[in-house]
Amino acid sequence: KEVFEEARNKLGLKVIYAISNSSTAINSPNTVTGMISADLIKQAVPNYLEPVFYVSGTHAMVVAMEDILTGLGVSKKNIKIDFFPGYA
């Protein structure tokens, strides 16, 4: 989190933390609960067709996010993926 906060402060990177395994709302800046959805992306990134998305995580999560983004019309060249090795 410290790395993302530093990037947000120094580079203007937009950071939103998504906590998917909590049914309780978390009262913390830039944090949402629940799964990342197309609606959340459209709300958080109004110009979602323009930026580059960096998706890192388990294989299943990365594939799901790539499907959501391409479903929104985001170009594959604007989606950078990175799988966590060793996770199912």
C-alpha positions as CSV (number, residue, x, y, z in Angstrom):
1,K,0.0,0.0,0.0
2,E,2.9,2.3,0.8
3,V,4.2,2.0,-2.8
4,F,0.8,2.9,-4.3
5,E,0.3,5.8,-1.9
6,E,3.8,7.2,-2.8
7,A,2.9,6.8,-6.5
8,R,-0.4,8.5,-6.0
9,N,1.3,11.4,-4.1
10,K,4.3,11.8,-6.4
11,L,2.9,10.9,-9.8
12,G,-0.8,11.6,-9.5
13,L,-1.6,7.9,-10.0
14,K,-5.3,7.2,-9.2
15,V,-5.5,4.4,-6.6
16,I,-8.6,2.6,-5.5
17,Y,-8.3,-0.3,-3.1
18,A,-11.0,-3.0,-3.6
19,I,-11.5,-5.4,-0.7
20,S,-13.5,-8.4,-2.1
21,N,-13.7,-10.6,0.9
22,S,-15.5,-8.2,3.2
23,S,-19.2,-7.8,3.6
24,T,-18.7,-4.8,5.9
25,A,-18.2,-1.4,4.4
26,I,-14.7,-0.1,5.1
27,N,-14.4,3.5,6.1
28,S,-11.1,4.3,4.4
29,P,-10.2,6.8,1.7
30,N,-10.1,5.3,-1.8
31,T,-11.4,1.9,-0.7
32,V,-14.4,0.0,-1.9
33,T,-15.8,-3.4,-0.8
34,G,-16.9,-6.2,-3.1
35,M,-15.8,-7.5,-6.4
36,I,-14.5,-5.1,-9.1
37,S,-17.2,-4.7,-11.8
38,A,-17.7,-2.9,-15.0
39,D,-19.9,-0.4,-13.2
40,L,-17.2,0.3,-10.6
41,I,-14.6,0.9,-13.4
42,K,-17.0,3.2,-15.3
43,Q,-17.7,5.2,-12.1
44,A,-14.0,5.3,-10.9
45,V,-12.5,5.9,-14.3
46,P,-14.9,7.9,-16.5
47,N,-12.4,8.0,-19.4
48,Y,-11.8,4.2,-19.1
49,L,-11.1,3.7,-22.8
50,E,-7.9,5.9,-22.6
51,P,-5.7,4.8,-19.7
52,V,-3.5,1.8,-19.4
53,F,-4.7,-0.7,-16.8
54,Y,-2.1,-2.8,-14.9
55,V,-3.7,-6.0,-13.6
56,S,-1.8,-8.2,-11.2
57,G,-3.0,-11.1,-9.1
58,T,-4.0,-14.7,-9.3
59,H,-4.6,-16.2,-12.7
60,A,-8.4,-16.4,-12.2
61,M,-8.5,-12.7,-11.0
62,V,-6.4,-11.5,-13.9
63,V,-8.4,-13.3,-16.5
64,A,-11.7,-12.0,-15.0
65,M,-10.4,-8.4,-15.0
66,E,-9.2,-8.7,-18.5
67,D,-12.6,-10.0,-19.6
68,I,-14.4,-7.1,-17.8
69,L,-12.0,-4.5,-19.4
70,T,-12.3,-6.0,-22.9
71,G,-16.1,-6.2,-22.4
72,L,-16.0,-2.5,-21.8
73,G,-14.2,-1.9,-25.0
74,V,-10.7,-1.3,-23.5
75,S,-8.1,-2.1,-26.1
76,K,-5.9,-5.1,-25.3
77,K,-2.8,-2.8,-25.8
78,N,-4.1,-0.8,-22.8
79,I,-4.2,-3.9,-20.6
80,K,-1.0,-5.0,-19.0
81,I,-1.3,-8.3,-17.0
82,D,0.9,-10.0,-14.4
83,F,0.1,-13.3,-12.8
84,F,1.2,-14.1,-9.2
85,P,3.1,-17.4,-9.7
86,G,2.2,-20.3,-7.5
87,Y,-1.4,-19.3,-6.9
88,A,-4.4,-21.2,-8.3
